[in-house]
Amino acid sequence: MKEFFEWIWHLPLTKIAAITAFAMIGAALPKDLSARDRCMTFFVGFIAALVFGEPVRALLGFGEMWAYGMAGILAMTGRNIAVFLLRASRDPKTFAQDLLEIWRGVPRQ
C-alpha cells in the first residue's frame, strides 16, 4: 500500500486535475442518476483513469501526447465500462451472443 501512495504522490498535479475534471463531467452528464450514483460514477471514473490510463495508452500504441486525452476518456466512461464488465460477468453466454451479433452487424430484435 505504501508503494501505491508513493506512486500517487509522484503523479503530476495537472494530470490529477484533468482526471478530476473529466470524472466530474462524466458524473454530471447522466440525467437519471441519484446523488449516490453520481458519487460512485465519479469515483469509478477517477480510479479507472488513474490506474488504466497509461496501460491502455501503451496498449494502443499512442504517444505521450495522448496521456491526458486517454485519461479524460477513461474518467468520463469509467462507470459505463464497469457496468459493461459487470453485465458480462453475470451472464457470459448472453454477453458472447450479443458481442457476436454486434460483430456481425445483426440488428437486435
Secondary structure, DSSP 8 states (H G I E B T S, - for coil): -HHHHHHHHTS-HHHHHHHHHHHHHHHHS-SS--HHHHHHHHHHHHHHHHHHHHHHHHHHT--GGGHHHHHHHHHHHHHHHHHHHHHHHH-HHHHHHHHHHHHHT----
